[in-house]
Amino acid sequence: MRKLNADVVVVGGGSTGTGVVRDAAMRGYRAILVERADLAQGTSGRFHGLLHSGGRYVVADPLSAAECAAENAVISRIQPAAVERTGGLFIVGPGDDPDFGDVFLAGAKAAQVPAEEISPGAALRLEPRLDPKLRRAFQVLDGTVDGWQLVWSAAASARLWGGQILTYTEIVEIIRGSEGVRGVRAVDRKTGEAIEIECGFLINCAGPWAGRVATLAGVRPVEVVPGRGVMVAMAHRLVNRVVNRCAKPADGDILVPVHTVCVIGTTDVKVADPDNLAIPRAEVRQMLEAGEALIPGFQQARALHAWAGARPLVKDDRVDDSDTRHMSRGMAVIDHAARDGVAGLVTVGGGKLTTYRLMAQHAVDAMENQTGRRHPCRTADEICPGQTPGRNYLVSCRLQEREADRLDDQIICECELVSRRALLGLWDEFPQASLDDLRRQSRLGMGPCQGGFCSARAAGLACATGKADGAQATGLLRDFLANRWLGLAPVLYGDQVRQTALDYWIFQGALDVDHLPAAPNRPAEPPAAEDQGSPPTRRQASLACSAGPAVAGEGVSL
Ligand SMILES: Cc1cc2nc3c(=O)[nH]c(=O)nc-3n(C[C@H](O)[C@H](O)[C@H](O)COP(=O)(O)OP(=O)(O)OC[C@H]3O[C@@H](n4cnc5c(N)ncnc54)[C@H](O)[C@@H]3O)c2cc1C
């Protein structure tokens, strides 16, 4: 058994947990973060990608709106490479109530969320694909944020301040003494090794799993209601700004440009288990239709991938617990010493990725309220490592980088412009990485072909450079394809069927990956947050192919 020691253990390596470990380490605490999978593999890697301006909440939740507006500026400054400052529009469409625009503007003014009305013509000049019958338009400071980049740069900052980060390590027991929490027991999911960490404090940042982690401490239930949201990525960046519907929040009313694609979302359905999030085809269709309401012709673009995340909503007694849309999106910090008489424990939940830094600040403040020690929070002042001050992400950044080295480096993934050197560098840094771990770091296989060409190349590269033997490389490839399939199955219609058929013939026809000898792979991932079964069998794939050439928008199986 490995034994470690810390002032504070942080459970959960999503945005909240990495924000907390960074904050605690910067205040001088010996902090260890424990995450059962890879960083940002929970909700923070399965969200919509919007860096809120606050506009979404100005009418229903002005406090959240003001927090978003302030944190939007902070995150853009301290983690510029994770943020694209696209700007955003709120659009009153032909079927929407034009008077809501006045309510929106008044709310924005009260919450100090910058918003300005522009003419429909000006909006159409900015975003020519919008419905030309739009009635009113408002400009806001929405942006887009890459959750993985944000979480890793916060983690890098925490490490710089002495924080430790243990990934693929699951907390299985919280040890309590007469004084409260005094340690945790965990298991290394890759090696099975038991780990015991002695600590004086534990901050529970397990997102939709926070209720389960609180149960390990034997406190009164923390009621986290997972609200499942389905999102669909389209193969083109149909808009360059975030486009919101200017109406009371509803399903599918935000379109977010993310890197080279755009994402429509989201639904909001209460679910029992955040480890098992189905992606119902009816919800995918609902999203596509919602996209059509914002951008006529939306459904003729190719739907690339669908995924689901679970909002870690903390139960609000005023709202029926089946109504997750109207549960507060605000943050909840629970001091278990005050609530349950268990010292050394704080749970933080709710909130948004946009406000993660502020949530972390409140959580560490709550710890200091219990312990009576005081150190100022400095997370808003210091830029995270690896970032150039003032240089935000631009969609053209990657092309610029590749143009610089295109003559002396190979491209492994054309869609996402991932080079051989970049991939090998990541493999050196994370020798145990699966292709999915590398995907989260580099976006390998996330573009229009969904890994059809690059995944075999990446597996071949692992083999050719001694990072894996043949059987291990085949295992890496199979796992990657199985995971991609989870998000492909719900969008198999139109042009995506052609792409899937092509990929099928590459992997099964040319490479016969199902029958190559493969080693079982490292590391064991937790159940994926979707349940769409296995990759296509030969029969399923040939059925998809035999559907013949499909016209985009016509459903083979939707
Ligand atoms: C559909 C959807 C769309 C969203 N869109 C946006 C958006 O556009 N903009 C925005 O700002 N916010 C958005 N949000 C909200 C935002 O994504 C979340 O509030 C935020 O990511 C939550 O982060 P977290 O760290 O609290 O939880 P998570 O990211 O879920 O992290 C919790 C972590 O705890 C780990 N864990 C669980 N149990 C254990 C254990 N026993 N031991 C160790 N680790 C454990 C999990 O593996 C997980 O990684 C969206 C949410 C959803 C669901």
The ligand as an ORCA input file, in Angstrom:
! r2SCAN-3c Opt
* xyz 0 1
  C     -25.075     19.294    -21.040
  C     -24.289     20.317    -20.280
  C     -23.888     21.487    -20.891
  C     -23.177     22.439    -20.173
  N     -22.751     23.557    -20.816
  C     -22.035     24.480    -20.151
  C     -21.512     25.593    -20.846
  O     -21.667     25.716    -22.053
  N     -20.817     26.506    -20.134
  C     -20.596     26.375    -18.793
  O     -19.963     27.256    -18.215
  N     -21.059     25.301    -18.120
  C     -21.759     24.349    -18.768
  N     -22.210     23.250    -18.122
  C     -21.947     23.092    -16.696
  C     -20.513     22.604    -16.461
  O     -20.124     21.714    -17.458
  C     -20.389     21.925    -15.118
  O     -20.969     22.749    -14.138
  C     -18.945     21.678    -14.749
  O     -18.241     21.049    -15.793
  C     -18.910     20.795    -13.507
  O     -17.574     20.523    -13.196
  P     -17.227     19.675    -11.922
  O     -15.760     19.667    -11.782
  O     -18.016     20.156    -10.769
  O     -17.769     18.206    -12.251
  P     -17.095     17.106    -13.212
  O     -16.429     17.710    -14.372
  O     -18.145     16.090    -13.485
  O     -15.970     16.487    -12.304
  C     -16.246     15.570    -11.249
  C     -15.164     14.524    -11.272
  O     -15.248     13.710    -10.099
  C     -14.722     12.434    -10.457
  N     -15.117     11.469     -9.425
  C     -16.353     11.017     -9.138
  N     -16.307     10.119     -8.130
  C     -14.997     10.000     -7.772
  C     -14.306      9.212     -6.808
  N     -14.957      8.360     -5.985
  N     -12.948      9.315     -6.717
  C     -12.271     10.176     -7.543
  N     -12.885     10.933     -8.492
  C     -14.238     10.850     -8.595
  C     -15.356     12.182    -11.823
  O     -14.653     11.209    -12.571
  C     -15.295     13.571    -12.461
  O     -14.181     13.726    -13.313
  C     -22.890     22.237    -18.814
  C     -23.269     21.045    -18.203
  C     -23.938     20.087    -18.938
  C     -24.293     18.794    -18.311
*
